[in-house]
Amino acid sequence: MLVGVPDEGFPTEIFDHTVPGVMLCPICQGLLPCVIALAHLIRKFNGKLGVMRQAVTFICQGSHKACEACCKRWVKEKTPATCPCCRQQLVEPRFNRDPFFNALIQQLPVHCTQAHLATVCPAVEVPCPDCRQLFPRSTIDAHRAQCPEVSIPCPIQGCGAQVARCRMDGHLATAAPQHVACLSREQAATKAALDACWADLAAAKSEDAAARKRLEDELAQSKAESHAAQQRLQGEVDALKEQFQRLMQVGFLRLLYLFYSIRSPSPVLLVFIASMRLLSSRCLQHVQGAQIHGDAVPAVPQLARTSSPLRLPSRRPPRSPPARHPICFSDTLKSPAISVTEGGRVATVTTGDRCHLVLMSDEVITHGVLDVTVITGGRTGGTCYSLGCLAGPRPPTQWESPFGYGSSSSSLLGWGLHSAGERDDDMGVFSLGRLVAPSTQGYKSGDRVRMRIDIDRGDLQFWVNGDPCAELHGVTAIRDNGIFPAATIYNKDAIWSMV
């Protein structure tokens, strides 16, 4: 087989006969301006053009050929790409291999040149530099890998001797005492390095413990200072509140004293005085005996011009802030296939691959805000969940039906965030089998699902792993009837844990 420099064609001087012009590469030694000048260029360069190596054919009208490596270099350097022979612009800068043409080139008879024989010819026999025997150049490396006269280092670390391969066994037998000393020195050095590593590790641990203790002390001091500052600020706020109330009481009493000093009050003024009397009766009890400009506060005179007690319009008490209800899984209002443990914090499906319902409250919740977070667990494949609430005022009587997802024949009126295992095609808030609020993501085993219900507003909100995903607002049935928080768990061994 022909060998040579991979990126160029074969030189013409290695062939025994004149090479046909069609086998010469037009790129290796120069560029052909046209196909007609091929014979002229062969005579001009005295046959030094390269014979094609791995011939390929350009996609042009003349189907011209050249070396594959030359073609790649030509197409990369020329923009736009053209044929090196006919200069036709190529529609696509690619070419096809010609196995038949390559087979013809490989069959041409060749001979080795002197430079080839002296440097790279694999068939020339060369002497081994150790045993001086002759071997083909292609096998000299394999011979030296097992030549008995080649010097190799002693395998005992620390010895450093270079011994011929055939005499290595004798060296190992005669130099055993020296080898034992070498191994002892290596063992001692290794032990010293290991002791140093242990000492460094102990020092690092001591520094880490000291740094941790220092940080803990600084944190405790910061907490104490913060608590003291908070107490000091709270005391100042309480003092300001007390001073403000005292000033308000004194100013109010001065106003009453002015009104009571009028001898002939008008009816409008009498109504205003009566209102002030009702509103300030409790305040006057706490400040009786107070001095205003050195005089005692006079008693409040009775109203003589009113035939019946004055009734002021009743005021609606302010709305109390939303209450937050502690909840847990019910051990009574649940499916028989669900086991509730750890004080209502964990619910586990013990039997049956179907829907199992469990409530999170034994009584209906009619006011306030409910906030619950659960972590799903158990089987990952084919396990579906639904977390939500049922409309009150009475708890349900069936426990084997989903409340927020399922057929519309279910008699349970509820809303639940549903997600079926790894599927995302039916996730969202469902009610009686109908999607009422889409969700941006689903959840599966191991996820953290949070539900928040504002019963007074009828709002539901859901989060998955801290990201908001779905919400529903203004549900009348929740506002009017209250709710039972609930969960539907599907498949045996599914586990829900409350956070």
C-alpha positions in Angstrom: 0.0 0.0 0.0 1.2 3.5 -0.8 2.3 5.6 2.2 3.5 9.2 2.5 2.6 12.6 4.0 -1.1 12.4 4.8 -1.9 16.1 3.7 -0.2 15.9 0.3 -0.3 13.6 -2.8 2.2 10.9 -3.6 5.4 12.2 -5.2 5.8 11.0 -8.8 9.4 10.0 -8.5 8.5 6.9 -6.4 6.6 5.3 -9.3 8.3 2.9 -11.7 6.5 4.3 -14.8 5.1 7.6 -16.0 1.9 8.4 -14.2 -1.2 9.2 -16.3 -2.1 12.9 -16.2 -5.6 12.2 -14.9 -4.1 10.8 -11.7 -2.2 14.0 -10.8 -3.6 16.4 -8.2 -4.0 19.9 -9.6 -3.6 21.5 -6.1 -0.6 19.8 -4.4 2.1 21.6 -6.6 0.2 24.4 -8.2 -3.3 25.3 -9.5 -4.4 24.3 -12.9 -6.1 27.2 -14.8 -7.9 24.8 -17.1 -8.1 21.1 -17.9 -6.6 21.6 -21.4 -3.3 22.8 -19.9 -2.8 19.6 -17.8 -0.3 18.0 -20.2 1.7 21.2 -20.5 2.0 21.6 -16.7 3.2 18.0 -16.4 6.0 18.7 -18.9 6.8 22.1 -17.2 7.2 20.6 -13.7 9.0 17.5 -15.0 6.5 15.1 -13.5 6.7 16.6 -9.9 3.0 17.1 -9.5 1.5 15.0 -6.7 -0.4 11.8 -7.5 -3.8 11.9 -5.9 -4.2 10.5 -2.4 -7.8 9.5 -1.5 -9.1 11.0 -4.7 -12.5 12.8 -4.5 -14.7 14.3 -7.3 -15.9 17.9 -7.3 -19.6 18.5 -8.0 -19.0 20.5 -11.3 -19.7 20.0 -15.0 -16.3 18.3 -15.6 -16.4 16.1 -12.5 -12.7 17.0 -11.8 -10.7 15.1 -9.2 -8.1 16.0 -6.6 -6.7 14.8 -3.2 -9.3 14.8 -0.4 -7.0 16.8 2.0 -6.2 19.3 -0.8 -9.9 19.7 -1.6 -10.8 20.5 2.0 -8.0 23.1 2.3 -9.1 24.6 -1.1 -12.8 24.9 -0.2 -11.9 26.4 3.2 -9.6 29.1 1.7 -11.6 30.0 -1.4 -14.7 32.2 -1.0 -16.9 31.5 -3.0 -15.8 27.9 -3.5 -14.9 27.1 -7.1 -13.5 24.0 -8.9 -9.6 24.3 -9.1 -9.6 23.1 -12.7 -12.6 24.7 -14.6 -13.1 27.6 -12.1 -16.9 26.9 -12.0 -18.5 28.1 -8.9 -19.7 25.2 -6.7 -23.4 25.3 -5.7 -22.4 23.3 -2.6 -18.8 23.2 -1.2 -18.7 19.4 -1.0 -17.3 16.5 -3.0 -17.7 12.7 -3.4 -15.1 9.9 -2.9 -14.1 7.8 -5.9 -13.1 4.3 -4.6 -12.6 2.9 -8.1 -10.1 5.7 -9.0 -8.3 5.2 -5.6 -8.0 1.4 -6.3 -6.3 2.2 -9.7 -3.7 4.5 -8.0 -3.0 1.9 -5.3 -2.1 -0.7 -8.1 0.6 1.5 -9.6 4.2 -0.1 -9.1 6.5 2.0 -6.9 10.0 1.9 -5.5 11.6 3.3 -2.4 13.9 6.4 -2.6 17.1 6.7 -0.6 15.6 9.3 1.8 12.7 7.0 2.3 14.9 3.9 3.0 17.1 5.9 5.4 14.2 7.3 7.5 10.7 5.9 7.3 10.7 2.7 5.2 9.0 0.0 7.5 10.6 -2.9 5.7 14.3 -1.9 6.1 16.1 -3.9 8.8 17.7 -1.8 11.5 19.9 -3.0 14.5 18.6 -3.0 18.1 20.8 -0.5 20.1 20.9 -3.0 23.0 21.3 -6.6 21.6 22.5 -5.5 18.1 20.3 -7.9 16.3 18.6 -6.8 13.1 14.8 -6.3 12.9 12.4 -4.6 10.4 11.9 -0.9 11.3 8.1 -1.6 11.8 8.8 -4.1 14.6 11.8 -2.6 16.4 9.6 -0.8 19.0 7.8 -4.1 19.8 11.2 -5.9 20.1 12.6 -3.3 22.5 9.6 -3.6 24.8 10.7 -7.2 25.6 14.4 -7.2 24.6 16.5 -8.9 27.4 19.4 -6.5 27.1 17.4 -3.3 27.6 18.2 -1.6 30.9 15.2 -1.0 33.2 14.9 0.6 36.6 14.7 -1.5 39.8 11.1 -1.8 40.9 12.0 -1.2 44.6 11.3 2.4 45.3 14.5 4.2 46.5 16.9 1.8 44.9 17.5 3.7 41.7 19.6 1.0 40.0 19.4 0.5 36.2 19.8 -3.3 35.4 19.3 -5.3 32.2 16.0 -7.0 32.0 17.7 -10.5 31.8 19.7 -9.8 35.0 16.9 -8.2 37.1 16.1 -11.4 39.0 19.8 -11.7 40.2 19.8 -8.1 41.2 16.7 -8.5 43.3 18.3 -11.6 45.0 21.7 -10.1 45.8 20.5 -6.5 46.8 17.8 -7.6 49.3 19.5 -5.9 52.4 19.7 -2.6 50.5 16.1 -3.0 49.4 14.9 -3.6 53.0 16.7 -0.4 54.0 15.1 1.5 51.1 11.7 0.3 52.1 12.3 1.2 55.7 13.3 4.7 54.7 10.2 5.1 52.5 8.0 3.8 55.3 9.4 6.3 57.8 9.0 9.1 55.3 5.4 8.1 54.6 4.6 7.8 58.4 6.1 11.3 59.0 4.0 12.8 56.2 0.9 11.1 57.6 1.6 12.4 61.1 2.0 15.9 59.6 -1.3 15.6 57.9 -3.0 14.5 61.1 -1.4 17.4 63.0 -2.7 19.8 60.3 -6.2 18.3 60.5 -6.2 18.7 64.3 -5.0 22.3 64.1 -7.7 23.0 61.5 -10.4 21.5 63.7 -9.2 23.5 66.7 -9.3 26.7 64.6 -12.8 25.8 63.3 -14.1 25.2 66.9 -12.6 28.5 68.1 -14.1 30.4 65.2 -17.5 28.7 65.7 -17.4 29.6 69.5 -16.4 33.2 68.7 -19.3 33.5 66.2 -21.8 32.0 68.7 -20.7 34.4 71.4 -21.0 37.4 69.0 -24.5 36.1 67.9 -25.6 35.8 71.6 -24.2 39.3 72.3 -26.0 40.7 69.3 -29.3 39.1 70.4 -28.9 40.4 73.9 -28.2 43.9 72.6 -31.1 43.7 70.2 -33.5 42.5 73.0 -32.3 45.3 75.3 -32.8 47.9 72.6 -36.3 46.5 71.8 -37.3 46.7 75.5 -35.9 50.2 75.7 -37.9 51.3 72.6 -41.0 49.6 73.9 -40.7 51.5 77.2 -40.4 54.8 75.4 -43.4 54.0 73.2 -45.5 53.1 76.3 -44.5 56.3 78.0 -45.4 58.3 75.0 -48.8 56.6 74.8 -49.5 57.3 78.4 -48.5 60.9 78.1 -50.7 61.3 75.0 -53.7 59.8 76.7 -53.2 62.0 79.7 -53.0 65.1 77.5 -56.1 64.1 75.6 -58.0 63.5 78.9 -57.0 66.9 80.3 -57.9 68.7 77.0 -61.3 67.0 76.8 -62.1 68.0 80.4 -61.2 71.6 79.7 -63.7 71.5 76.8 -66.4 70.0 79.0 -65.8 72.7 81.7 -66.2 75.4 79.1 -69.5 73.9 77.9 -70.9 73.4 81.4 -70.0 77.0 82.3 -72.6 78.4 79.7 -75.8 79.5 81.5 -78.2 79.2 78.6 -77.1 76.5 76.2 -78.8 76.1 72.9 -80.6 72.7 72.0 -77.8 71.9 69.5 -75.2 72.5 72.3 -77.2 70.4 74.7 -77.3 67.4 72.3 -73.5 67.8 71.8 -73.0 68.0 75.6 -75.1 64.8 76.1 -73.0 63.0 73.5 -69.8 64.1 75.1 -71.2 63.0 78.5 -71.9 59.5 77.3 -68.6 59.1 75.6 -66.5 60.6 78.5 -68.3 59.0 81.4 -65.6 56.2 81.8 -62.8 58.8 81.3 -64.2 61.1 84.0 -64.2 58.2 86.5 -60.5 57.8 86.2 -59.7 61.5 86.4 -62.0 62.7 89.2 -60.3 65.1 91.5 -58.0 66.4 88.7 -57.2 70.2 89.0 -57.8 72.5 86.0 -56.3 76.0 86.6 -56.3 75.2 90.4 -60.1 74.5 90.6 -61.8 71.1 91.1 -63.8 69.7 88.2 -67.5 70.6 88.8 -70.1 67.9 88.7 -71.9 67.4 85.4 -75.3 69.1 85.6 -78.5 67.1 84.8 -80.2 68.0 81.5 -83.6 69.7 82.3 -84.9 70.4 78.8 -85.0 66.8 77.6 -88.2 64.8 78.4 -86.6 61.4 77.5 -83.1 60.0 77.5 -81.1 60.7 74.4 -80.2 57.6 72.4 -77.2 57.8 70.1 -77.0 55.5 67.1 -75.2 52.3 67.9 -71.8 51.8 66.4 -70.9 48.5 64.7 -67.9 46.9 66.5 -64.8 46.8 64.3 -64.1 43.7 62.4 -61.6 41.5 64.2 -58.5 40.4 62.3 -58.7 37.1 60.5 -58.2 34.1 62.8 -55.7 31.4 62.0 -56.8 27.9 62.7 -54.5 25.1 63.8 -55.4 22.0 61.9 -54.4 18.3 61.7 -55.6 15.1 60.0 -58.8 13.8 61.5 -58.7 10.4 63.0 -62.5 10.0 62.8 -63.6 11.8 59.6 -61.5 9.8 57.1 -61.5 6.8 54.9 -61.0 3.4 56.8 -58.0 2.8 54.5 -56.1 5.8 55.9 -54.1 5.6 59.1 -53.5 8.9 61.0 -50.4 9.0 63.3 -48.1 11.4 65.2 -50.9 13.4 66.6 -52.6 14.0 63.3 -49.5 15.2 61.5 -49.1 12.1 59.2 -51.7 10.3 57.1 -50.8 7.0 55.3 -52.9 4.9 52.9 -52.7 1.4 54.2 -54.8 -0.5 51.6 -56.4 0.0 48.2 -55.3 1.7 45.0 -58.1 4.2 44.8 -59.2 7.6 46.1 -59.2 8.0 49.9 -60.6 11.1 51.6 -59.4 12.6 54.9 -60.5 15.8 56.6 -58.2 18.2 58.4 -60.8 19.5 60.9 -63.6 17.8 62.9 -65.7 21.0 62.8 -66.6 23.4 60.1 -64.5 26.6 59.9 -66.6 29.7 59.1 -64.3 32.6 59.7 -60.7 33.6 59.4 -57.7 32.4 57.3 -56.6 28.8 57.1 -53.0 28.1 56.1 -51.6 24.5 55.8 -48.5 23.0 54.2 -48.0 19.3 53.4 -45.2 17.2 52.0 -46.2 14.4 49.7 -44.5 11.0 49.8 -44.7 7.3 49.1 -45.0 5.8 45.6 -43.9 8.1 42.7 -45.5 6.4 39.7 -49.3 6.6 39.2 -49.9 8.4 42.5 -52.3 11.4 42.4 -53.1 13.9 45.0 -55.8 16.5 45.6 -55.5 19.2 48.3 -58.3 21.6 49.0 -61.6 22.1 50.9 -65.2 20.9 51.1 -68.1 23.3 51.5 -69.9 23.1 54.9 -71.9 23.2 57.1 -71.9 19.4 57.6 -69.1 16.9 57.1 -69.4 14.4 54.2 -70.6 10.8 54.6 -68.5 9.1 51.8 -64.7 8.6 52.0 -63.9 6.8 48.7 -64.4 9.6 46.2 -62.3 12.6 45.2 -63.8 15.9 46.2 -62.0 18.3 43.8 -61.4 16.0 40.9 -63.4 13.2 39.4 -66.8 12.6 37.8 -69.6 15.2 38.1 -71.7 12.5 39.7 -69.9 13.0 43.0 -72.1 14.6 45.6 -69.1 16.3 47.3 -68.9 20.0 46.6 -65.3 21.0 46.9 -62.3 22.5 45.3 -58.8 20.9 45.1 -55.4 21.4 43.5 -54.9 18.1 41.6 -51.8 16.6 40.0 -51.5 13.0 38.8 -47.9 11.7 39.3 -45.5 12.8 36.5 -48.4 14.0 34.3 -49.0 17.7 33.6 -52.1 17.5 31.3 -54.7 17.8 34.0 -53.1 19.9 36.7 -55.1 22.8 38.3 -57.9 23.5 40.7 -60.9 21.2 40.0 -64.5 21.2 41.2 -66.8 18.3 40.4 -64.6 17.2 37.5 -64.4 20.7 36.0 -61.2 22.8 35.8 -62.0 26.1 37.5 -58.5 27.5 37.8 -55.4 26.4 35.8 -52.1 25.8 37.5 -48.7 26.7 36.2 -47.1 23.5 37.6 -48.0 20.2 39.1 -46.5 18.3 42.0 -45.4 14.7 42.8 -43.9 12.7 45.7 -41.5 14.7 47.8 -42.9 18.1 46.9 -44.0 20.8 49.4 -47.6 21.9 48.7 -49.1 24.9 50.6 -52.8 25.9 50.6 -54.2 29.2 52.0 -58.0 29.9 52.3 -59.5 33.2 53.3 -63.0 32.1 54.3 -64.4 35.6 54.7 -63.5 36.4 51.1 -63.9 33.0 49.5 -60.3 32.9 48.2 -58.1 29.9 47.6 -54.4 30.1 46.9 -51.8 27.3 46.2 -48.0 27.1 46.2 -45.7 24.3 45.1 -42.2 24.3 46.6 -42.6 28.0 47.4 -43.8 29.1 43.9 -47.4 30.3 43.5 -49.2 28.1 41.0 -53.0 28.6 41.1 -55.6 30.7 42.8 -59.4 31.1 42.9 -61.3 34.1 44.2 -64.8 35.0 45.4 -66.3 31.5 45.9 -69.8 32.1 47.4 -70.2 28.6 48.8 -67.1 29.0 50.9 -68.1 32.5 52.2 -71.6 31.4 53.1 -71.2 27.9 54.4 -67.6 27.7 55.7 -65.3 24.8 54.9 -63.8 21.5 55.9 -60.1 21.4 54.8 -59.5 18.0 53.2 -57.1 15.9 51.1 -57.6 13.0 48.6 -54.7 10.5 48.7 -54.5 7.8 45.9 -52.7 4.5 46.0 -51.5 2.3 48.8 -48.4 3.4 50.8 -48.9 7.1 49.8 -48.0 9.4 52.7 -48.8 13.0 53.5 -47.0 14.9 56.3 -48.0 18.3 57.7 -45.4 20.9 58.2 
